[in-house]
């Protein structure tokens, strides 16, 4: 949902001629957008029947990137439900290689940049996500198979689908007793429908008992690192880090 909202926003600015956010100059050069990193903070989970609204904007990210941010609110109370930030790069749709952002593209987007952060600068996760190996991972999920509905228009897996597959290897007791409050994803390569995947998870820290339950920024009770990779050659698709808090009913 958030990615669709962002790309629709770029299109609505009048610099894109398709539904995928590619500007006119990008289209001439056969370039498309790909997300390289994303961080999501969840304040609370919405429930059935809630009406929400999504606020999104974009800004420059270094010389060759674009940052897209989101804030998701309850439509009636305006309470913030979740916040997210992401970094995007340009990719040649034929060679599937990353490309420098042409100056012409920067000039197209520049008038619409908004210098504003959804996640406070001090809360943005810049830490490296360490690679999991067979020796360091504690739980596995093999034979993860992409389906037809997981594909995007380019016949590659939609980035959002990776989240579900990452959670496949999280211990069931964690999914039952805790709620995920933060996720950082590093996207490393594409995935197609013919690929078989492995999902791997390992705890990275535990600070149970150190939380202030009245603070929205309290420390997590659990933290995990994850890896999604191809099953045949072990090539990395996504690295991730998640933070979890014990559900109120279990305190």
C-alpha angles and dihedrals in degrees: 000000000000094000092049090049092051095048091045088052092055089049091049090056087070097242096102131068097194140046095257100071097249110147124225092259091048091052091051089054095043092245128151135183122259126181115233102179136011135181124192127188118194118204094179138340119254119233135218111293096023117135114216138186128209123214114195138172139160138225139174119284111197122306099312107025145073127217119216120191133189138193118193116201140179104261095225106033096031088224111158111247100177142351129205142180130190142180121223134193135188121257130190104242093211103042092032089221127132115256135199112256107255117236088239090061092049089052091052094051100035098086090056099049115121117198098217135117126220091194116045113255093243091053097051111113108235096155119121115254106227119227119255120223134190087264098050101038116094101193133029140192115196133192096033104173125196115226133210092262090056092065127098126214090279090056092248125119115276109246093233091063090065090069092062091049093048090055091052090081097045111110111264093233089059092051089048101045103028137053123219111240102172138025131180119190131192112196113208108169143353128268130210134201093260093060125102115212140203123211118205131184137182133174112249100184143348124207101170110167095026096091130109102216092202094057123089088206097048119144116268121257092219136018127192137183122213142193130198113193142162112271098220106047099013092236112166120248104170137001117199144178123203135188125206137194126202111255114253091241089062097051 
